[in-house]
């Protein structure tokens, strides 16, 4: 949620809103708009990504008023407030600083040197750990190398890492040194069983992902993992070798038997849907390697820089937001669908009901 400027007028009272409302009655149908040869100009490239919005129900008149509305509502000033680390999350009264995670090496980052240092330290910790796993340096209870990593988590602790690991598999397969990464989020016992059936307890480790370390579904999966290790011959005093936690509550993880060198930190300003860039991305770092994960961060940072610095009219995130706003507010569109064509991006399928 974005903090609105205290003196900002209601959108419905602005001239741009009134003009947009009028345009809904005069805008030609999309099939007519598509006949305009000039629509091929409705493309925008940034940070290695090209957006083609020529198939959207907009024309130059609509776009002009959308930008006018965004200017009147001070949209980009609010974006800059996010980059400065202001508390734009009103429901929880805190910053939304996922941008601080995404590859910035700036000497004077807008969110402050303290946060930047925390991010650097934790990024180094979990990427070095990933390299240790990839190199066979993590041993199980029989002192044999771990060859399988099972990620246990739900929501953003599952979908983001799973999506990136699957989508970027072509870049990982030639580098992965005999380590397989698996994901379980479904509480159905068969889901966990079918994953573990072919695995060796002595060579399997679990990444338990829970920001609060109280997520019931994740802790139930973790309890099942404990039992599976025990049934596989792992002594209780050696189970910690097979358990890794990513959480904002390191105290709870330690109380549950996780060792400090197997606990990786989140912060309260990391939102679940953006957590892939944090230690929640540990499975991705294991799959891609430390260098590959840092490349992923660098790509996200490049888009952040575009968002922060590009003029409103050539700003890809702002454009996507304003076109979505146009559909929702003026055509009362009930849902948003993003349907990727590439099979490796199938988890990117997104349906949002407004």
Order of alpha helices (4+ residues) and beta strands (2+ residues): alpha-alpha-beta-beta-alpha-alpha-alpha-beta-alpha-alpha-beta-alpha-beta-alpha-beta-alpha-beta-alpha-alpha-alpha-beta-beta
